[in-house]
Amino acid sequence: MNTFLSLAHKASQDEYLKFVSEHIAPRAHELDRGELAPKDVLATLAQAGYLGITVPASYGGKGGNLLDLTILAEILAGHAAGVALALASHYTVVELILNFGSDQQKSRYLPLLARGEVIGAQAFGEEKAGSDFKAVQATAVVEGDAAALNATKTWVVNGEIAQLLAVLAKSGDQLSLWLVDANGEKNAADSLKVGPARAKMGMRSAVTNDIILTNHKVSLDNRLGGASATCDQVVKAVEHALDVSKTVLAGAALGLADQAIALGAERARTHEQFGESISKFQGIQWKLADLSMDRAAAQMLTYRAAWSKDEEPENFHKYSAMAKMFAAKVARFHSGEALQIFGVLGASPESEIERIYRDSKLTEVFEGASEYQKVIIKEELGV
Ligand SMILES: Cc1cc2nc3c(=O)[nH]c(=O)nc-3n(C[C@H](O)[C@H](O)[C@H](O)COP(=O)(O)OP(=O)(O)OC[C@H]3O[C@@H](n4cnc5c(N)ncnc54)[C@H](O)[C@@H]3O)c2cc1C
């Protein structure tokens, strides 16, 4: 578990384990059933400083790095993968501002985001712009000192609780990025509507809504990258923020795989069939051995992706795509195998492995489906 981690990362890991065992693990079922408000859960994380892990200390954050954040997602996800997804959405906004924001945007928003007084949400996707985010149909038309935004953004995690949305739009034939102030649950303006929470098979501890902007006015001060940002720079900024988010979600997939191992091994040790423990059957042993090996490989790739953001930035795009795709595949395939060990008990909504399986499948879909990660990986090879 601690391989490759510095003493500081190990200390963070211990702190996160304690936090999750006290505040999240005991409430895993309630979180999955949507009985706890996501904003209250994020408030608990905010109190611990976990909404500002990668925000520099000069802006009120913890000054940590992506590996710190990825380890938190890993530890959270076995109990509440949706909370890790909510963090990924929040930190996409943090990263956009850190990497592409003006000094004014940094001073205005980063301290609020770090303290959790403002929750961020990534509003890139649309019905016809999923993996291919460049195909957005949202428009931002500049009129004087403001822009009028028209958009229907779909499946926005934190949508109904976020006070700051990062919205991707087209200005003429150029892509543009906007920080849109929202009022979280108090949204009532006709120009900014939040759709009802979307039902979904997994990740239910995150709330996901559509956001509809109708002639919604945004100050030009809130244009990320400024008026002179080229389409290419916007694409790079979005890709970079998604690379951060994908690495965090690869961490979440690792946490799901971890929990699948723990649950599968425990069930194998404690269940009998044909007069003996099913853990004596080689077919069961091999499932667990394969899971353990693949999870370890996924962890190395994910930690490498997180490390490469600062230490080998030229390879970050490639490694984050590899980590997200591989860790998601490991979580989805092996949670199915662990569920198989449970037999019929795995089919019950009361069983933890059923939740792990549902959550794991979604890791292959969001933040660019797995097939699209392969497009990134092959492009890096010049093919
Ligand atoms: C739980 C959840 C949370 C989400 N949260 C957010 C959010 O906070 N903000 C946001 O903006 N969006 C969010 N999304 C949307 C998410 O980003 C998209 O689902 C994702 O990018 C994939 O897009 P899509 O679903 O439209 O599928 P598409 O991209 O349309 O893909 C459909 C199918 O085509 C395949 N495919 C796509 N491209 C290729 C290719 N080049 N080669 C081969 N096959 C391909 C895919 O694998 C898939 O099988 C969320 C989605 C989910 C499920």
Ligand as a Chemical Component Dictionary entry (heavy atoms), coordinates in Angstrom:
data_LIG
# 
_chem_comp.id                   LIG 
_chem_comp.type                 NON-POLYMER 
_chem_comp.pdbx_formal_charge   0 
_chem_comp.three_letter_code    LIG 
# 
loop_
_chem_comp_atom.comp_id 
_chem_comp_atom.atom_id 
_chem_comp_atom.alt_atom_id 
_chem_comp_atom.type_symbol 
_chem_comp_atom.charge 
_chem_comp_atom.model_Cartn_x 
_chem_comp_atom.model_Cartn_y 
_chem_comp_atom.model_Cartn_z 
_chem_comp_atom.pdbx_ordinal 
LIG C1  C1  C 0 -21.885 9.506  -13.292 1  
LIG C2  C2  C 0 -21.493 10.478 -14.358 2  
LIG C3  C3  C 0 -21.024 11.726 -14.001 3  
LIG C4  C4  C 0 -20.692 12.672 -14.980 4  
LIG N1  N1  N 0 -20.258 13.909 -14.596 5  
LIG C5  C5  C 0 -20.015 14.856 -15.508 6  
LIG C6  C6  C 0 -19.652 16.190 -15.105 7  
LIG O1  O1  O 0 -19.523 16.505 -13.919 8  
LIG N2  N2  N 0 -19.450 17.119 -16.051 9  
LIG C7  C7  C 0 -19.578 16.820 -17.374 10 
LIG O2  O2  O 0 -19.374 17.706 -18.189 11 
LIG N3  N3  N 0 -19.906 15.572 -17.780 12 
LIG C8  C8  C 0 -20.140 14.584 -16.891 13 
LIG N4  N4  N 0 -20.491 13.323 -17.281 14 
LIG C9  C9  C 0 -20.589 13.024 -18.685 15 
LIG C10 C10 C 0 -19.338 12.275 -19.132 16 
LIG O3  O3  O 0 -18.263 13.146 -19.266 17 
LIG C11 C11 C 0 -19.640 11.533 -20.418 18 
LIG O4  O4  O 0 -20.532 10.491 -20.068 19 
LIG C12 C12 C 0 -18.382 10.930 -21.025 20 
LIG O5  O5  O 0 -17.492 11.918 -21.468 21 
LIG C13 C13 C 0 -18.734 10.030 -22.211 22 
LIG O6  O6  O 0 -19.573 10.714 -23.061 23 
LIG P1  P1  P 0 -20.966 10.101 -23.500 24 
LIG O7  O7  O 0 -21.599 9.459  -22.323 25 
LIG O8  O8  O 0 -21.715 11.161 -24.210 26 
LIG O9  O9  O 0 -20.575 8.923  -24.483 27 
LIG P2  P2  P 0 -19.983 9.078  -25.956 28 
LIG O10 O10 O 0 -18.714 9.831  -25.925 29 
LIG O11 O11 O 0 -21.052 9.543  -26.876 30 
LIG O12 O12 O 0 -19.682 7.568  -26.237 31 
LIG C14 C14 C 0 -20.716 6.630  -26.559 32 
LIG C15 C15 C 0 -20.075 5.318  -26.953 33 
LIG O13 O13 O 0 -19.169 5.527  -28.036 34 
LIG C16 C16 C 0 -17.857 5.123  -27.659 35 
LIG N5  N5  N 0 -16.869 6.050  -28.221 36 
LIG C17 C17 C 0 -16.793 7.385  -28.050 37 
LIG N6  N6  N 0 -15.756 7.885  -28.725 38 
LIG C18 C18 C 0 -15.138 6.846  -29.319 39 
LIG C19 C19 C 0 -13.994 6.699  -30.154 40 
LIG N7  N7  N 0 -13.266 7.762  -30.509 41 
LIG N8  N8  N 0 -13.666 5.456  -30.580 42 
LIG C20 C20 C 0 -14.402 4.384  -30.230 43 
LIG N9  N9  N 0 -15.488 4.450  -29.444 44 
LIG C21 C21 C 0 -15.858 5.657  -29.000 45 
LIG C22 C22 C 0 -17.862 5.167  -26.148 46 
LIG O14 O14 O 0 -16.964 4.316  -25.574 47 
LIG C23 C23 C 0 -19.240 4.711  -25.833 48 
LIG O15 O15 O 0 -19.290 3.324  -25.937 49 
LIG C24 C24 C 0 -20.814 12.347 -16.335 50 
LIG C25 C25 C 0 -21.265 11.067 -16.692 51 
LIG C26 C26 C 0 -21.596 10.146 -15.732 52 
LIG C27 C27 C 0 -22.093 8.794  -16.144 53 
# 
loop_
_chem_comp_bond.comp_id 
_chem_comp_bond.atom_id_1 
_chem_comp_bond.atom_id_2 
_chem_comp_bond.value_order 
_chem_comp_bond.pdbx_ordinal 
LIG C1  C2  SING 1  
LIG C2  C3  SING 2  
LIG C2  C26 DOUB 3  
LIG C3  C4  DOUB 4  
LIG C4  N1  SING 5  
LIG C4  C24 SING 6  
LIG N1  C5  DOUB 7  
LIG C5  C6  SING 8  
LIG C5  C8  SING 9  
LIG C6  O1  DOUB 10 
LIG C6  N2  SING 11 
LIG N2  C7  SING 12 
LIG C7  O2  DOUB 13 
LIG C7  N3  SING 14 
LIG N3  C8  DOUB 15 
LIG C8  N4  SING 16 
LIG N4  C9  SING 17 
LIG N4  C24 SING 18 
LIG C9  C10 SING 19 
LIG C10 O3  SING 20 
LIG C10 C11 SING 21 
LIG C11 O4  SING 22 
LIG C11 C12 SING 23 
LIG C12 O5  SING 24 
LIG C12 C13 SING 25 
LIG C13 O6  SING 26 
LIG O6  P1  SING 27 
LIG P1  O7  DOUB 28 
LIG P1  O8  SING 29 
LIG P1  O9  SING 30 
LIG O9  P2  SING 31 
LIG P2  O10 DOUB 32 
LIG P2  O11 SING 33 
LIG P2  O12 SING 34 
LIG O12 C14 SING 35 
LIG C14 C15 SING 36 
LIG C15 O13 SING 37 
LIG C15 C23 SING 38 
LIG O13 C16 SING 39 
LIG C16 N5  SING 40 
LIG C16 C22 SING 41 
LIG N5  C17 SING 42 
LIG N5  C21 SING 43 
LIG C17 N6  DOUB 44 
LIG N6  C18 SING 45 
LIG C18 C19 SING 46 
LIG C18 C21 DOUB 47 
LIG C19 N7  SING 48 
LIG C19 N8  DOUB 49 
LIG N8  C20 SING 50 
LIG C20 N9  DOUB 51 
LIG N9  C21 SING 52 
LIG C22 O14 SING 53 
LIG C22 C23 SING 54 
LIG C23 O15 SING 55 
LIG C24 C25 DOUB 56 
LIG C25 C26 SING 57 
LIG C26 C27 SING 58 
# 
